[in-house]
Amino acid sequence: MVSKPSGAYTNADYIRYVASDSGSGIADCYVKMPGSSVYTAYASGTQLATEGTYSFYCKDLSGNASTTVTITLDKTKPTGTLYGGADTVQSGDSTNAAYIRFVPYDAIGLSTTYVKKPGSERFGQKDNQGITLPHNLRSKSLQLYLIVCSCTCDLFLETPYLAII
């Protein structure tokens, strides 16, 4: 079992919250499941596998409540859409658009997108609003290599995209 700090992201198969109290002992544990706005009873150590953000807290036998801890489970690789101008294109498609654009997507959240532009030997970090390459990078065959990291950055989409313009 690997312990994670509150607010962490993980791509594990499941998460679980294990409560302990060296004083009076644990009375009850509670979880707020992904997408829920209310806490429900939780059996300490129970495995949970639904993707999203969980919040946990417990009470001891003396009535003291613990600090709330959160963890986000993200097991799905991010994806993205490639555009030639305003039109969606697939890797290998041809376009005569003035620009090509890649828009990353991840349901849980994106941490970083990297792109290696034509003629570059390194990946450069980009924001997650998308990557647009203007017409001045036009060549017969423009090959983009993209890495899109989810918030865990343990899951990523590493795909060569080819747009012929």
N, C-alpha and C positions, 0 to 999 in steps of 0.2 A: 504494500500500500504506500503510495506517494502522497505526502501531505502538501497541500497548496495553500498559499495565503488568501485571505479574503480579497475578492475582486479579480481572481485569476481566471484565465481561460484554459481549457484543456480539450484535447481531441481523444481522450480515453474512451473505452467502450462504454463506461458508466462512471457515475460519481456516487459517493455516499458520504454522509455526515456521521461522525462518531462522537457522541457526547461523553464527557467525563466530568466528575466533580469530586474533589478530594475531601470535601466537607460533609454535607448532609446527604449527598447523592442526587442523582437525576430523577426528577419527577416526570417531566414531559418534554417532548421535542416537537417542533413544528417546522413545516416547510411551506414556502410559497413556490408553487410550480411555475415553469415557464408559461407566460401568457395569463396567469391568474393574478387577481388582486387581493386574494385572501390567503391566510395561512391555514393549513390543516394539520391534524395530528400526523406525526412521523415516527416510525420505529427506528431508533438509532442504529446505523449500520446498513439500512436497507439500500440496495442498489437501485439507482434511477438512471434511465438511458435515453430519455427524451431530450432532444437538443433544445438549448435555450438557457436562460439565466434562472438559477435557483437561489433562494434566500432561506437561511436556517437560523433558528435560535432555540434555546431550551430553558427550562426552569428547574431549579433544584428543589429539594424537599422543604427548604426554608422559604420558598416563594421568590427567590432572587432570579431575575431573568439575565441570560447571557447577552453579550453583544451579538448583533445580527451579522452573519457572515454570508457572502455571496460567492458563487462560482458559475461560470458559463461553460456549458458543454457544446462543443462545435465539432461535429464529425464529418461535415460535408465540405468538399473542396469548392473553392470559389469558381465562378465562371465569368464569361465576358462576351460582349457583342462587338463585332468588327463592322465598321461602316466605311463605305466609299462615298464621301459626301453625306447626304441624308439617307442613303440606301444601305440596308443591311447587306453585307457580303460575307461569303464563306472563305476560309483559307484556300488559296489557290485561284480565287475568282479574279477576273479582270475588271478594272474600272478606269474611267478617264476623269474621275472626280478631281477637284482642285486640292482635296486633302483626304487622308484616311484617319479614322478615329477608332480607338478601342475604349470601351466603357466596361470596367470590371463590376462584378456583382457578387455579394455574399449575403445570405439571409441574416446571419448573426452579426456581421460587420467585417470590414476590411481594415487591415493594419497598414499595408504598404503595397504599392505596385511598382515594379521595376521594368524598364524597357532597355533593350540594346538596339540602338538606331543603326542604320546602314553605315558601314565604315568604322564603327566603334568596336573596341575590343572589350569593353566593360558594360555592365548593366548600370543604369542610372536610376535613382529613386525618384518616383513621381507621386503626386497626390492621387487620391482615389476618385477624383471627379472625372477622370478619363485622360487619355493621351491622344493628342492631335498632332499629326505630322503634316506640315504644309507642303504645297506643291513644289517648293524649291528642293525638296529631297527626292523628287521624282527620278526614277531610273527605269530601265527596262523591266527589272524584277526587284522589287523592294521587299526584303525579308525582315520582319520584325520578330524578335524573340521576347516574350513577355513572361514575367513571373508575377503572379498575383497572390499575396499572402492574406489568409484569413487572420482574425485577431490572434489565433494561437501561433501563427507562422510555422506550425508543425504541418499544417495542411496548406498546400499551395497548388496552383495551376501553373505548370511550366509548359508552354506551348509555343512552337514556332508558328507564326502566322505569316502567310505569304500573300501579298497583294500585288498583282501585276498591273502597273499603271502606265 
